């Protein structure tokens, strides 16, 4: 069994499908998605539809990102639309239909909102790792931390956690497209929303795989410095998680 974590997707369905094709998760793999499935990218609707397919398989955890929370808040209360649009891109719901945000919101499927509100969690823990979207204060357990901090804390504020566990996060987009490994914290938001990469990291071996918005993939190993990079174009992933 592998312990896999996937970073911020931001509406990039082609990258997600290409990544799943090269990683080929098995049913006994644990997969932790770190949130920010929505905003900025071209196919938010397609991404959530794909994640709902994946959600029926065992051993999959979906965390909530700050962009996911903003979308949910805006759908629940239209007074939150301006703040969401400021950070979510010019038309974050363009993949759902044409028109203003206020006009498109009513056609967002109820199951998509339920996914953001009920399926997604604020954190996930194992004996060795703490998974959060943004970050966590070093002296608090995840259950004690404020949701806002779990979703919005940036990598610049990361310090070693008192538990000794490694924090795995997204949120802080890395402009160079590389994983940020601070030792006590590893950030795998590698900038897909900026034309970078979508990343999956295996925590048992520190192997990683990345996909570009165009579906070009590469792979490597994070901590021993031995690059096994290999780029190739890929098509849509076959099967549910293959």
C-alpha positions, 0 to 999 in steps of 0.5 A: 500500500502506498500513501499518496498525496495530490496537490492543488488541481484548480480546474485542470482536468487534463492534468488530473487525468494524466497524473492518475494515468501515470501514477495508477493508484490501486485500491489499497493505496491511500490517497489524500487530495489537498484541496483547491479543486476549483477556481482559476482553471478551465474545467472546474465542473469536470474536475469535481465530476471526476473527483466524485467518481473517485470518491466511491473508491476506498481509502481516498480523502479529500481536504478542503482548500481556501478556494473550495471554501470561497466557492461554497460560501458564495453559493450559500450567500451571494454577498460573498461573490465579490470576494470570491471573484477577486481571488477565483479568477475572472469567471470561476464557474465558466465550465458550468455555463455562460453568464454572470456568477449570480446567474450560473450559481443556480445551475451548479449541481447540488452534489457538487456543493455537497462534495465541497461542504460534506465530503471534504475535510479540513485535515487528515492525520497518520502516525507520521504525517499531518495533511492540511491545505494551508498550514497549522500552528506548531503547538496545536493538534489539527482538531484544535486549529481554526479552519481559517488557519488550516486553509489559509496559512502560507508556507512562509509561516511553517515551523516544525510541529510539536508532534514531530510529524511532517506536515504535507500541504498545498496552497503556497504555489511554487513558481519554479514548479518544484516541490518545496521540502523544508524537512518538517513541511513539504508543500506540493502546490507546484503551480498548475494554476500558473502554467506549472505542474500538478503533483502527486507525492508518494510518502513511503518512497518520496517518489513523485509524479507531475503533470502539466496543463497539457498532459505532459508528465514527468517523475522523480524522487524528492529526497535522494536527488536521483532524478528519474525524470521522464516526459511524455504526452498522455491521453485521458486516464482509463478506468476510475483511478488508472 
